[in-house]
Amino acid sequence: MEPYRLLFTRSAKRELEHLPHQIVRLLRNRFDELIMQPRPHGCQKLSSTDFYRIRQGDYRVLYAIDDLERVVEIIKIGHRREVYR
């Protein structure tokens, strides 16, 4: 199976730069998992959008999947109390 490409929105890149280094390291592991399996165990499809969500501690990653193009696009990264705003 061919892996998916991982893309980041400009705002997601900015949000990633402002996170603590420990969280960034853990999130990179999760991103590696998304490349091979864009719908891993524990991901959740958000009801009001076509986005999915994965959790890493108190942080959430919102992303979209394009199965035809085999692309996972990271839309938003942030603390759980702020990411859905």
C-alpha positions as CSV (number, residue, x, y, z in Angstrom):
1,M,0.0,0.0,0.0
2,E,1.3,3.4,-1.0
3,P,1.7,5.9,1.9
4,Y,-0.3,9.1,2.0
5,R,1.4,12.5,1.6
6,L,1.3,14.8,4.6
7,L,0.6,18.5,4.0
8,F,0.2,21.3,6.6
9,T,-1.7,24.5,6.3
10,R,0.3,27.6,6.9
11,S,-1.5,28.2,10.2
12,A,-0.9,24.6,11.3
13,K,2.8,25.0,10.7
14,R,2.8,28.2,12.8
15,E,0.8,26.4,15.6
16,L,3.3,23.5,15.6
17,E,6.3,25.9,16.0
18,H,4.8,27.4,19.2
19,L,4.2,24.1,21.0
20,P,6.6,22.6,23.6
21,H,9.3,20.4,22.2
22,Q,8.1,17.3,24.0
23,I,4.7,17.6,22.4
24,V,6.1,18.2,19.0
25,R,8.2,15.0,19.3
26,L,5.1,13.0,20.2
27,L,3.1,14.6,17.4
28,R,5.7,13.7,14.9
29,N,5.2,10.1,15.8
30,R,1.5,10.5,15.3
31,F,2.1,12.2,11.9
32,D,4.2,9.2,10.8
33,E,1.3,6.9,11.7
34,L,-1.1,9.1,9.7
35,I,1.0,8.6,6.6
36,M,0.5,4.9,6.7
37,Q,-3.0,4.8,8.3
38,P,-5.0,8.0,8.0
39,R,-7.8,6.6,10.1
40,P,-5.9,5.1,13.0
41,H,-7.6,3.5,16.1
42,G,-8.9,6.4,18.3
43,C,-9.4,8.9,15.5
44,Q,-12.8,10.5,15.3
45,K,-14.7,12.1,12.5
46,L,-16.1,15.5,13.5
47,S,-19.8,15.7,13.0
48,S,-20.2,19.2,11.5
49,T,-17.3,19.0,9.0
50,D,-15.3,16.5,6.9
51,F,-12.4,16.7,9.3
52,Y,-11.0,14.0,11.6
53,R,-9.4,14.4,15.0
54,I,-6.6,12.6,16.8
55,R,-5.6,13.2,20.4
56,Q,-2.1,13.5,21.9
57,G,-2.4,14.2,25.6
58,D,-4.2,17.5,26.0
59,Y,-3.5,18.4,22.3
60,R,-5.7,17.8,19.3
61,V,-4.8,17.6,15.6
62,L,-7.6,18.3,13.1
63,Y,-7.0,17.0,9.6
64,A,-8.7,16.2,6.3
65,I,-8.2,13.1,4.2
66,D,-8.3,13.0,0.4
67,D,-8.3,9.3,-0.5
68,L,-8.2,9.8,-4.3
69,E,-5.1,12.0,-4.1
70,R,-3.8,10.0,-1.1
71,V,-3.2,13.2,0.9
72,V,-3.6,13.9,4.6
73,E,-3.8,17.7,5.3
74,I,-3.2,18.9,8.8
75,I,-5.6,21.8,9.4
76,K,-5.2,22.8,13.0
77,I,-3.1,21.8,16.0
78,G,-3.7,23.1,19.5
79,H,-4.7,22.6,23.1
80,R,-8.0,20.9,23.5
81,R,-9.7,23.9,25.1
82,E,-8.8,26.1,22.1
83,V,-8.6,23.9,19.0
84,Y,-12.3,23.8,18.2
85,R,-12.9,27.6,18.3
